[in-house]
Amino acid sequence: MKSKKIVNILIQIGIFLLLLSLISKFQTRNMLDTDTKAPENQFLLTSAQTQKSQILNFADNNIRTIVYFFAPWCQICHLSMPNLVEIQASKGEQIKIVAIALDYQKQSDVNDFIEQHALNFPVYYGQSAIQKAFKVSAFPSYYLIDKNGVVTHKVVGYTSEIGMRLRL
């Protein structure tokens, strides 16, 4: 009887994981394909922290990069931001995080978001061209890009710190 209960629990866990996988596949269906080169060298972005402009380039980093697209009004973005801050704090020079703000009314909305979360990684003001190139249609959207500039993972919506670490 006990083994039957364990089997039932394992089946339920398997069904739950299958549903999560199917939902994730559905949510990311329109994003950039994995194993393709991420768009770069075509976007001049202005840093929200320094107000200096920089061309987006992943391949020159020689490390993996998490590109995080967010909107300051997005509550899921607010919930997931501490996970990125923790990844940055623990991974340090092993990973680069770049956040790109989209769908904001004023730059001060982005600046307030940065201050509220005490962000310790670069945040840039995005524009519709980068949103279109990266096929961002929901917030937050993440891409993990390897040191050669190739997309290895993509995610839409909330991702836990553990989920992020598993993808790294």
Beta strands, then each sheet from edge to edge (+ up, - down):
strand 1: 44-47
strand 2: 53-55
strand 3: 64-70
strand 4: 95-101
strand 5: 123-125
strand 6: 141-145
strand 7: 151-156
sheet 1: 2+ 1- 5+ 4+ 3+ 6- 7+
end
